[in-house]
């Protein structure tokens, strides 16, 4: 095909597609300027360092706050917010976001020598974790805006409910359940071991078919007994896990009730009870963890975020060039989580541009 024919064909195709791709333009409406691309690559080079010093850092914090709030207003106007289950106007979201963004920018500045972390990514990831709800408690007993589970929070030096001997006495509420988290973790380990044992005994569908064939033949099915016993153990431990989770969640919620992280007296209480509900130390730990994971995964922000959600070991990859960068593990929850982080970052970064 000669050059003139190719040019004519491209023009015809473009004219045919214009009403579909840009109905506003086809109707004579003024053209909107193209949106700028979001400012992060999947592989974030160590050399890319946002300016977070002094006045530049304060401007970044202000822009980040405004961008997050604009994102929320545009997409959640008139709706209850995720996690909160109430509208933003009922919780003073702006005050929370402004404070969180302050600590995000400071922490990104403090840990940039470990690896540079984009504050807009951190804000988007916190949004995916908790939607800035300081009292969020997950089914895995992760707590706070950064959703740290107890063992990880303790590793990063945060006070965790139930860890101090005094947490099981007055003035704490429901003191009898202060040790329920430790019970939950211990029983969950046993439950996982029981699951592995049941899987070792065979596939449930195959065993069921074998038992049916044996019944028709009037013969015993020797695999059935051990499998049923293993299933009974799994069910018993599952009930114990759920009970411990429910008791510790109730313990947390009872001690959170009626308190505010903006009240100095309550802040003093939380510093001795559970610092995961505060901002400074959890955000600092989150940024440090992301910086370490970025360093370990060659700057791959998707693998770093997946590591935060599912554990860094689950993002390892041994095949050739991919070993340096890691991967997103094939866990449905983690894939969905990373997708939300990516979209949140994109929406926030667009509004900061």
C-alpha positions as CSV (number, residue, x, y, z in Angstrom):
1,X,0.0,0.0,0.0
2,X,1.5,3.4,-1.0
3,X,2.0,6.3,1.4
4,X,-1.0,8.4,0.1
5,X,-3.4,5.5,0.4
6,X,-2.2,4.7,4.0
7,X,-2.6,8.4,4.9
8,X,-6.2,8.5,3.5
9,X,-7.1,5.3,5.3
10,X,-5.8,6.5,8.6
11,X,-7.8,9.7,8.2
12,X,-11.0,7.8,7.4
13,X,-10.6,5.5,10.4
14,X,-10.0,8.5,12.7
15,X,-13.1,10.2,11.4
16,X,-15.2,7.1,11.9
17,X,-14.0,6.6,15.4
18,X,-14.2,10.3,16.5
19,X,-17.8,10.2,17.7
20,X,-17.1,7.1,19.8
21,X,-13.9,8.1,21.3
22,X,-14.7,11.8,21.9
23,X,-18.5,12.4,21.8
24,X,-18.1,15.9,23.4
25,X,-15.8,16.9,20.5
26,X,-18.1,15.5,17.9
27,X,-20.9,17.6,19.4
28,X,-18.9,20.8,19.1
29,X,-18.0,21.1,22.8
30,X,-14.6,22.6,23.7
31,X,-11.8,20.1,24.0
32,X,-10.6,19.2,27.5
33,X,-6.8,19.3,28.0
34,X,-5.2,15.9,28.1
35,X,-4.7,14.6,31.6
36,X,-1.1,14.3,32.7
37,X,0.3,10.9,33.3
38,X,0.7,9.8,36.9
39,X,4.1,10.4,38.2
40,X,5.3,6.9,39.2
41,X,6.7,4.1,37.2
42,X,6.1,0.5,38.1
43,X,9.9,0.2,38.6
44,X,10.9,3.2,40.6
45,X,14.5,4.1,40.1
46,X,16.5,5.0,43.2
47,X,17.6,8.2,41.5
48,X,14.1,9.6,41.4
49,X,13.8,11.5,44.6
50,X,10.9,14.0,45.2
51,X,12.0,17.2,46.8
52,X,10.8,17.0,50.4
53,X,13.2,19.4,52.1
54,X,11.9,22.5,54.0
55,X,9.3,24.6,52.1
56,X,9.2,22.1,49.3
57,X,8.1,19.4,51.7
58,X,5.4,21.6,53.2
59,X,4.1,22.4,49.7
60,X,4.1,18.7,48.9
61,X,2.1,18.0,52.1
62,X,-0.5,20.6,51.3
63,X,-0.8,19.5,47.7
64,X,-1.1,15.9,48.8
65,X,-3.9,16.8,51.3
66,X,-5.8,18.7,48.7
67,X,-5.4,16.0,46.1
68,X,-6.7,13.3,48.4
69,X,-9.7,15.3,49.5
70,X,-10.5,16.2,45.9
71,X,-10.4,12.5,45.0
72,X,-12.7,11.7,47.8
73,X,-15.2,14.5,47.0
74,X,-15.3,13.6,43.4
75,X,-15.9,9.8,43.8
76,X,-17.6,9.6,47.2
77,X,-19.9,12.6,47.2
78,X,-23.2,11.6,48.9
79,X,-21.9,8.1,49.7
80,X,-20.8,6.4,52.9
81,X,-17.0,6.0,52.9
82,X,-15.5,2.5,52.8
83,X,-14.5,1.2,56.3
84,X,-16.2,4.2,58.0
85,X,-19.7,3.4,56.7
86,X,-20.6,7.0,57.1
87,X,-20.1,10.2,55.0
88,X,-16.9,12.2,55.2
89,X,-18.8,15.2,56.7
90,X,-19.5,13.0,59.8
91,X,-15.9,12.3,60.6
92,X,-13.9,15.5,59.8
93,X,-11.9,13.6,57.1
94,X,-9.9,16.7,56.1
95,X,-8.4,17.0,59.6
96,X,-7.3,13.4,59.5
97,X,-5.9,13.5,55.9
98,X,-4.0,16.7,56.6
99,X,-2.3,15.1,59.7
100,X,-1.6,11.9,58.0
101,X,-0.1,13.6,54.9
102,X,2.2,15.6,57.3
103,X,3.7,12.3,58.7
104,X,3.8,10.7,55.2
105,X,5.9,13.5,53.8
106,X,8.2,13.6,56.9
107,X,8.6,9.8,56.9
108,X,9.4,9.7,53.1
109,X,12.0,12.4,53.7
110,X,13.5,10.5,56.8
111,X,13.9,7.2,54.9
112,X,14.9,8.3,51.5
113,X,18.4,6.9,51.9
114,X,16.9,3.4,52.4
115,X,14.9,3.9,49.2
116,X,12.9,6.9,47.8
117,X,9.2,6.4,48.4
118,X,6.6,8.6,46.7
119,X,4.3,10.2,49.3
120,X,1.3,10.0,46.9
121,X,1.8,6.2,46.7
122,X,1.8,6.0,50.5
123,X,-1.4,8.1,50.8
124,X,-3.0,5.8,48.2
125,X,-1.9,2.7,50.0
126,X,-3.2,4.0,53.3
127,X,-6.5,4.7,51.6
128,X,-6.6,1.1,50.4
129,X,-5.7,-0.2,53.8
130,X,-8.1,1.7,56.0
131,X,-9.5,4.8,54.2
132,X,-7.7,6.8,57.0
133,X,-9.8,5.2,59.8
134,X,-7.5,5.1,62.8
135,X,-9.8,2.6,64.6
136,X,-10.1,0.2,61.8
137,X,-9.7,-3.5,62.9
138,X,-9.5,-6.2,60.2
139,X,-10.5,-9.9,60.3
140,X,-6.7,-10.6,60.7
141,X,-6.6,-8.3,63.8
142,X,-4.7,-5.6,61.9
143,X,-5.3,-2.2,63.4
144,X,-5.1,1.5,62.5
145,X,-4.6,3.5,59.4
146,X,-1.6,1.4,58.3
147,X,-3.3,-1.9,59.3
148,X,-0.4,-3.5,61.2
149,X,-0.9,-6.9,62.7
150,X,0.5,-7.3,66.2
151,X,3.8,-9.1,65.4
152,X,4.8,-6.6,62.7
153,X,3.9,-3.6,64.9
154,X,6.0,-5.0,67.7
155,X,8.9,-5.6,65.3
156,X,8.8,-1.8,64.4
157,X,8.6,-0.7,68.1
158,X,4.9,0.1,68.4
159,X,3.0,-0.5,71.6
160,X,0.3,-3.2,70.9
161,X,-2.8,-3.9,72.9
162,X,-2.5,-7.0,75.1
163,X,1.3,-7.0,75.1
164,X,1.9,-5.3,78.4
165,X,1.0,-7.1,81.7
166,X,-1.1,-4.2,82.8
167,X,-3.4,-4.5,79.8
168,X,-5.2,-7.3,81.5
169,X,-6.4,-5.2,84.4
170,X,-8.1,-1.9,85.2
171,X,-8.5,0.7,83.8
172,X,-8.7,-1.3,80.6
173,X,-12.1,-2.6,79.6
174,X,-12.7,-6.3,79.0
175,X,-9.3,-7.1,80.7
176,X,-10.0,-10.9,80.6
177,X,-9.6,-10.8,76.9
178,X,-6.2,-9.0,76.8
179,X,-4.5,-12.3,75.9
180,X,-6.9,-13.2,73.1
181,X,-4.6,-12.0,70.4
182,X,-1.8,-14.4,71.5
183,X,-4.4,-17.1,71.7
184,X,-5.6,-16.3,68.2
185,X,-2.1,-16.4,66.7
186,X,-1.3,-19.7,68.4
187,X,-4.6,-21.4,67.4
188,X,-4.3,-20.1,63.9
189,X,-0.9,-21.7,63.5
190,X,-2.4,-25.0,64.7
191,X,-5.3,-24.6,62.3
192,X,-2.9,-24.0,59.4
193,X,-1.0,-27.2,60.3
194,X,-4.3,-29.1,60.5
195,X,-5.2,-27.8,57.0
196,X,-1.8,-29.0,55.7
197,X,-2.4,-32.4,57.3
198,X,-5.8,-32.8,55.7
199,X,-4.4,-31.8,52.3
200,X,-1.7,-34.4,52.8
201,X,-4.3,-37.1,53.2
202,X,-5.8,-36.4,49.7
203,X,-8.3,-34.4,47.8
204,X,-11.8,-34.3,49.3
205,X,-13.6,-34.9,46.0
206,X,-11.4,-37.9,45.1
207,X,-11.8,-39.4,48.6
208,X,-15.6,-39.0,48.3
209,X,-15.7,-40.8,45.0
210,X,-13.5,-43.5,46.5
211,X,-15.8,-43.9,49.5
212,X,-18.8,-44.1,47.2
213,X,-17.2,-46.8,45.1
214,X,-16.2,-48.7,48.2
215,X,-19.7,-48.5,49.5
216,X,-21.2,-49.9,46.2
217,X,-18.6,-52.7,46.3
218,X,-19.3,-53.4,49.9
219,X,-15.7,-52.8,50.8
220,X,-14.1,-50.6,53.4
221,X,-12.5,-47.2,52.5
222,X,-9.4,-47.0,54.7
223,X,-8.6,-43.4,53.7
224,X,-12.0,-42.1,55.0
225,X,-11.3,-42.4,58.7
226,X,-8.1,-40.4,58.8
227,X,-9.5,-37.7,56.5
228,X,-12.7,-37.3,58.6
229,X,-10.6,-37.1,61.8
230,X,-8.4,-34.4,60.1
231,X,-11.5,-32.5,59.0
232,X,-12.9,-32.6,62.5
233,X,-9.7,-31.1,63.9
234,X,-9.8,-28.4,61.2
235,X,-13.4,-27.5,62.2
236,X,-12.6,-27.4,65.9
237,X,-9.6,-25.2,65.5
238,X,-11.5,-22.9,63.0
239,X,-14.1,-22.4,65.7
240,X,-11.4,-21.5,68.2
241,X,-9.8,-19.1,65.8
242,X,-13.1,-17.3,65.3
243,X,-13.8,-17.1,69.0
244,X,-10.4,-15.7,69.8
245,X,-10.6,-13.2,67.0
246,X,-14.1,-12.0,68.2
247,X,-13.0,-11.6,71.8
248,X,-9.9,-9.6,70.9
249,X,-11.8,-7.4,68.5
250,X,-14.3,-6.7,71.2
251,X,-11.5,-6.0,73.6
252,X,-10.0,-3.4,71.2
253,X,-13.3,-1.8,70.4
254,X,-14.2,-1.5,74.0
255,X,-11.0,0.4,74.8
256,X,-11.3,2.5,71.7
257,X,-14.9,3.5,72.3
258,X,-15.4,7.2,73.3
259,X,-11.8,8.2,72.7
260,X,-10.2,10.5,70.1
261,X,-6.7,10.7,68.8
262,X,-7.1,14.4,68.8
263,X,-7.5,14.5,72.5
264,X,-4.1,14.8,74.3
265,X,-5.4,12.7,77.2
266,X,-6.5,9.9,74.9
267,X,-3.2,10.1,72.9
268,X,-1.4,9.5,76.2
269,X,-3.7,6.5,76.8
270,X,-3.0,5.1,73.3
271,X,0.8,5.5,73.7
272,X,0.6,3.0,76.6
273,X,-2.1,0.8,75.0
274,X,-1.9,0.6,71.2
275,X,0.1,3.0,69.1
276,X,-1.3,1.5,65.9
277,X,-4.2,3.9,66.1
278,X,-2.0,7.0,66.1
279,X,-0.3,8.5,63.0
280,X,3.4,9.3,63.5
281,X,4.9,5.9,64.4
282,X,2.7,3.7,62.2
283,X,3.2,5.9,59.1
284,X,7.0,6.0,59.8
285,X,7.0,2.2,60.1
286,X,4.9,1.8,56.9
287,X,7.2,4.1,54.9
288,X,10.3,2.3,56.2
289,X,8.9,-1.1,55.3
290,X,8.0,0.1,51.8
291,X,11.5,1.6,51.4
292,X,13.1,-1.7,52.5
293,X,10.8,-3.7,50.2
294,X,11.5,-1.4,47.2
295,X,15.3,-1.9,47.9
296,X,14.7,-5.7,48.0
297,X,12.7,-5.8,44.8
298,X,14.7,-3.5,42.6
299,X,12.3,-0.6,42.9
300,X,9.2,-2.6,41.9
301,X,6.5,-0.7,43.7
302,X,3.8,-3.3,42.9
303,X,5.9,-6.1,44.4
304,X,6.7,-3.9,47.4
305,X,3.0,-3.2,48.0
306,X,2.2,-6.9,47.5
307,X,4.9,-7.7,50.1
308,X,3.3,-5.3,52.6
309,X,0.0,-7.1,52.1
310,X,1.1,-10.7,51.9
311,X,4.6,-10.8,53.1
312,X,7.8,-10.1,51.2
313,X,8.7,-13.8,50.8
314,X,5.6,-14.3,48.7
315,X,6.8,-11.8,46.1
316,X,10.1,-13.6,45.4
317,X,10.8,-14.8,41.8
318,X,13.7,-17.0,40.9
319,X,13.4,-16.9,37.1
320,X,16.2,-14.9,35.3
321,X,15.8,-11.2,35.2
322,X,12.6,-11.3,37.2
323,X,14.5,-12.4,40.3
324,X,15.7,-8.8,40.8
325,X,12.2,-7.3,40.7
326,X,10.0,-10.0,42.3
327,X,6.3,-10.4,41.4
328,X,2.7,-10.1,42.6
329,X,1.7,-13.4,44.2
330,X,-1.4,-15.1,42.8
331,X,-3.5,-14.4,45.8
332,X,-6.9,-12.9,44.9
333,X,-6.9,-10.5,47.9
334,X,-3.4,-9.3,47.2
335,X,-4.0,-8.8,43.5
336,X,-7.2,-6.7,44.3
337,X,-5.3,-4.8,47.0
338,X,-2.4,-3.8,44.7
339,X,-4.9,-2.8,42.0
340,X,-6.6,-0.5,44.5
341,X,-3.3,1.0,45.5
342,X,-2.3,1.6,41.9
343,X,-5.6,3.3,41.0
344,X,-5.6,5.4,44.2
345,X,-2.1,6.6,43.5
346,X,-3.0,7.5,39.9
347,X,-6.0,9.5,41.0
348,X,-4.0,11.3,43.7
349,X,-1.0,12.0,41.4
350,X,-3.2,13.4,38.7
351,X,-4.6,16.0,41.1
352,X,-1.2,16.9,42.3
353,X,0.2,17.6,38.8
